[in-house]
């Protein structure tokens, strides 16, 4: 979560935009609670055999109204949150370009062109994802997860809710452990991409010299070796990244098994109705996203944090020679 603190300057400046976006996003999560409840009521009335066409029509209208509401709410939160992410990207690219313009020759001797290009492309994109997907995933998973659990307790049964959601802490723990490994692996991956980017730039810009001296095959072999090294480093990122989804699938599958077994016993003992069990299973489907979101969120935040550190380190470098007149004009 440290990346949100690092980007505090941006979220403070765009506070209004994000308050509006998060509000609509929270309302969207709450509106998602309506369809499972309606399905449960419909199942109970069908089970009792006394549902009228008027009641059936009202339930269908309620589902359609919830769908229309979700459509409208999603438009507004996407406009605000994705707009904020685009604004962060614009500001970060402008900061980097302005920084490149004021730096002296020694700066470009320390940093190759490929490295600087990687900072301005891949790293900025990873930081932008924090202000977009990161905010979405954090708020949506928390609001939807908490509101769904409350609905499970109020509309179904608190005992079934507690038992069915027991596996959740294991998902959070696993995501936290995997996130640490992913952060280190992604940092190395970005460094490898910078080297490859720089090699590409050098080879293309010096292609005439390479052909003149007949060094094409040697340069190609060196490039292929660097590509292989980059792929091997990226494979480690993919390995840690690929462990998130199977972890979530196991936890979700365990939750469904617990619900079917324990929920079935409660229905058999007349503690729950068929409709309540149907609602609970539908609510679990709402919990699928918050469960997966834990791993997805750690992925976004760790990538963004590693990239932000790289960009911040670059921006913190000062030119050895400072133009006093230029500084005065900038300050004014």
C-alpha positions in Angstrom: 0.0 0.0 0.0 3.1 2.3 0.2 2.6 3.3 -3.5 -0.6 5.2 -2.5 1.4 7.2 0.0 4.1 7.9 -2.7 1.3 9.2 -5.0 -0.3 11.2 -2.2 0.6 14.5 -4.0 -1.5 13.4 -7.0 -4.5 12.1 -5.2 -4.6 15.3 -3.1 -4.6 17.4 -6.2 -7.3 15.2 -7.8 -9.3 14.8 -4.7 -12.6 15.9 -6.1 -12.4 13.6 -9.1 -11.6 10.6 -7.0 -14.2 11.3 -4.4 -16.9 11.4 -7.1 -15.5 8.3 -8.8 -15.2 6.3 -5.6 -18.7 7.3 -4.6 -20.2 6.0 -7.8 -18.0 2.9 -7.6 -19.3 2.1 -4.1 -22.9 2.6 -5.3 -22.2 0.2 -8.1 -21.1 -2.5 -5.6 -24.2 -1.9 -3.5 -26.5 -2.2 -6.5 -24.9 -5.6 -7.2 -26.6 -6.9 -4.0 -30.1 -6.6 -5.5 -30.1 -9.4 -8.1 -29.1 -12.2 -5.6 -31.8 -11.1 -3.2 -34.4 -11.1 -5.9 -33.4 -14.5 -7.1 -33.8 -15.8 -3.5 -37.3 -14.3 -3.2 -38.3 -15.8 -6.6 -37.0 -19.3 -5.6 -38.9 -19.2 -2.3 -42.1 -18.2 -4.0 -41.7 -20.9 -6.7 -40.9 -23.5 -4.0 -44.1 -22.6 -2.2 -46.1 -22.6 -5.4 -48.1 -19.4 -5.0 -46.3 -16.8 -7.2 -48.6 -14.7 -9.3 -47.8 -13.2 -12.7 -47.9 -9.8 -11.2 -45.3 -10.7 -8.5 -43.2 -12.5 -11.1 -43.3 -9.3 -13.3 -42.3 -7.1 -10.4 -39.3 -9.2 -9.7 -38.2 -9.2 -13.3 -38.6 -5.4 -13.4 -36.5 -5.1 -10.2 -33.6 -7.1 -11.9 -33.9 -5.0 -15.0 -33.9 -1.8 -13.0 -30.8 -2.9 -11.1 -29.0 -3.7 -14.4 -29.9 -0.2 -15.8 -28.7 1.4 -12.6 -25.4 -0.5 -12.8 -24.9 0.6 -16.4 -25.3 4.3 -15.4 -23.2 4.1 -12.3 -20.4 2.3 -14.1 -20.2 5.0 -16.8 -19.7 7.7 -14.2 -17.1 6.0 -12.1 -15.1 4.9 -15.2 -15.1 8.5 -16.4 -13.7 9.8 -13.2 -11.2 7.1 -12.2 -9.9 6.3 -15.7 -9.7 10.1 -16.3 -7.6 10.4 -13.2 -5.3 7.7 -14.4 -4.8 9.4 -17.7 -4.0 12.7 -15.9 -1.4 11.0 -13.8 0.2 9.5 -17.0 0.3 13.0 -18.6 1.9 14.6 -15.5 4.5 11.8 -15.1 5.5 12.0 -18.8 5.7 15.8 -18.6 7.9 15.6 -15.5 10.3 13.2 -17.1 10.5 15.1 -20.3 11.1 18.4 -18.5 13.7 16.7 -16.3 15.5 15.3 -19.4 15.6 18.8 -20.9 17.4 20.4 -17.9 20.0 17.7 -17.3 23.5 18.1 -18.5 25.8 15.8 -20.5 27.1 13.8 -17.5 23.5 12.6 -16.9 23.3 11.1 -20.4 26.7 9.5 -19.9 25.4 7.7 -16.8 22.0 6.7 -18.4 21.7 5.2 -21.8 18.9 6.2 -24.2 17.2 2.8 -23.9 17.0 3.1 -20.1 15.4 6.6 -20.3 12.9 5.3 -22.9 12.0 2.4 -20.6 11.3 4.8 -17.7 9.1 7.0 -19.9 7.1 4.0 -21.3 6.9 0.9 -19.2 7.5 2.5 -15.8 5.0 5.3 -16.4 2.3 2.8 -17.6 2.8 0.7 -14.4 2.4 3.8 -12.3 -0.7 4.8 -14.2 -2.3 1.4 -13.5 -2.1 2.2 -9.8 -4.3 5.3 -10.2 -6.7 3.4 -12.4 -6.9 -0.4 -11.8 -5.3 0.0 -8.4 -7.9 2.4 -7.0 -10.7 0.4 -8.7 -9.6 -2.9 -7.3 -9.0 -1.6 -3.8 -12.3 0.2 -3.4 -14.5 -2.2 -5.3 -13.1 -5.3 -3.5 -13.5 -3.7 -0.1 -17.0 -2.3 -0.6 -18.3 -5.3 -2.5 -16.7 -7.8 -0.1 -17.9 -6.1 3.1 -21.4 -5.3 1.7 -21.9 -8.8 0.4 -20.8 -10.3 3.8 -23.3 -8.0 5.6 -26.0 -9.1 3.1 -25.2 -12.7 3.7 -25.6 -12.3 7.5 -28.8 -10.2 7.3 -30.6 -12.0 4.5 -29.3 -15.6 5.0 -27.5 -16.8 8.1 -24.6 -15.6 10.1 -23.4 -19.1 10.9 -23.2 -20.1 7.3 -21.5 -16.9 6.4 -18.7 -17.4 9.0 -18.1 -21.0 8.1 -18.2 -20.4 4.3 -15.7 -17.5 4.5 -13.2 -19.2 6.8 -10.7 -19.8 3.8 -10.4 -16.0 3.1 -7.5 -15.3 5.5 -5.4 -17.9 3.7 -6.0 -16.1 0.4 -4.9 -12.7 1.9 -1.8 -14.4 3.4 -0.8 -16.1 0.2 -1.3 -12.9 -1.9 0.9 -11.0 0.6 3.7 -13.6 0.3 3.5 -13.8 -3.5 3.5 -10.0 -3.7 6.9 -9.7 -2.1 8.4 -12.1 -4.6 6.6 -10.4 -7.5 8.0 -7.0 -6.6 11.6 -8.2 -6.7 11.0 -10.1 -9.9 9.3 -7.2 -11.7 12.1 -4.8 -10.7 14.6 -7.1 -12.4 12.3 -7.5 -15.4 12.1 -3.7 -15.9 15.9 -3.4 -15.6 16.3 -6.2 -18.2 13.9 -4.5 -20.5 15.8 -1.2 -20.2 19.1 -3.0 -21.3 17.3 -4.6 -24.2 15.7 -1.3 -25.2 19.1 0.4 -25.1 20.7 -2.4 -27.2 18.0 -2.0 -29.8 18.5 1.7 -30.0 22.3 1.4 -30.3 22.1 -1.3 -33.0 19.6 0.6 -35.1 21.4 4.0 -34.8 24.7 2.4 -35.7 23.5 0.1 -38.4 25.6 1.8 -41.1 28.8 1.3 -39.1 28.0 -2.3 -38.4 27.4 -3.1 -42.0 30.5 -1.2 -43.1 32.8 -3.3 -40.8 30.8 -6.5 -41.3 29.8 -6.8 -37.7 26.1 -7.6 -38.4 26.3 -11.3 -37.4 28.2 -10.6 -34.2 25.7 -7.9 -33.2 22.8 -10.1 -34.0 24.2 -12.9 -31.8 24.7 -10.4 -28.9 21.2 -9.2 -29.3 19.7 -12.7 -29.4 21.7 -13.5 -26.2 20.2 -10.5 -24.5 16.7 -11.4 -25.6 17.1 -14.9 -24.1 18.3 -13.4 -20.9 15.4 -11.0 -20.8 12.9 -13.8 -21.5 14.4 -15.9 -18.7 14.0 -13.0 -16.2 10.4 -12.4 -17.4 9.6 -16.1 -16.9 10.2 -15.6 -13.2 7.7 -12.8 -13.2 5.2 -14.9 -15.0 5.8 -17.8 -12.5 4.9 -15.6 -9.5 2.2 -13.9 -11.3 0.6 -17.2 -12.5 0.3 -18.4 -8.9 -2.3 -15.8 -8.0 -5.2 -17.2 -10.0 -4.8 -20.9 -8.9 -4.7 -19.7 -5.3 -7.9 -17.8 -5.7 -9.5 -20.7 -7.5 -8.7 -23.1 -4.7 -10.1 -20.8 -2.1 -13.3 -20.1 -4.1 -13.8 -23.9 -4.7 -13.4 -24.6 -1.0 -16.0 -21.9 -0.2 -18.5 -23.4 -2.6 -18.0 -26.9 -1.1 -18.5 -25.6 2.4 -21.6 -23.8 1.3 -23.2 -26.8 -0.4 -22.5 -29.2 2.5 -23.3 -26.9 5.4 -26.0 -25.0 3.6 -27.7 -28.2 2.6 -27.7 -29.4 6.2 -29.4 -26.1 7.3 -32.0 -26.4 4.6 -32.7 -30.0 5.5 -33.1 -29.0 9.2 -35.5 -26.2 8.1 -33.2 -23.5 9.4 -32.8 -22.0 5.9 -35.2 -21.9 3.0 -34.3 -22.9 -0.6 -34.5 -19.3 -1.6 -32.0 -18.2 1.1 -29.5 -20.9 -0.1 -29.9 -19.7 -3.7 -29.3 -16.1 -2.6 -26.2 -17.2 -0.6 -24.7 -19.1 -3.6 -25.4 -16.0 -5.8 -23.7 -13.8 -3.1 -20.7 -16.1 -3.2 -20.4 -15.3 -7.0 -20.2 -11.7 -5.9 -17.4 -12.6 -3.6 -15.4 -14.2 -6.4 -14.1 -10.8 -7.6 -13.0 -9.5 -4.1 -11.2 -12.8 -3.6 -9.3 -12.6 -7.0 -8.9 -8.9 -6.4 -6.5 -9.5 -3.5 -3.9 -11.1 -5.8 -4.6 -8.7 -8.7 -4.3 -5.7 -6.4 -0.9 -6.9 -5.0 0.2 -7.4 -8.6 -0.6 -3.8 -9.6 0.7 -2.2 -6.5 4.0 -4.1 -6.5 4.6 -3.3 -10.1 3.7 0.3 -9.6 5.8 0.7 -6.5 8.9 -0.8 -8.2 8.4 1.5 -11.3 7.7 4.6 -9.1 11.0 4.0 -7.2 12.9 3.8 -10.5 11.3 7.0 -11.9 11.7 8.9 -8.6 15.4 8.0 -8.4 15.8 9.4 -11.8 13.9 12.6 -11.1 15.9 13.2 -7.9 19.2 13.5 -9.9 20.3 17.1 -10.2 22.4 18.7 -13.0 26.0 19.5 -12.1 25.7 22.9 -14.0 22.7 25.1 -13.2 21.6 28.0 -15.4 20.6 30.7 -12.9 18.7 32.7 -15.5 16.7 29.6 -16.6 15.9 28.8 -12.9 14.6 32.4 -12.4 12.4 32.2 -15.4 11.0 28.9 -14.3 10.3 30.2 -10.8 8.5 33.3 -12.1 
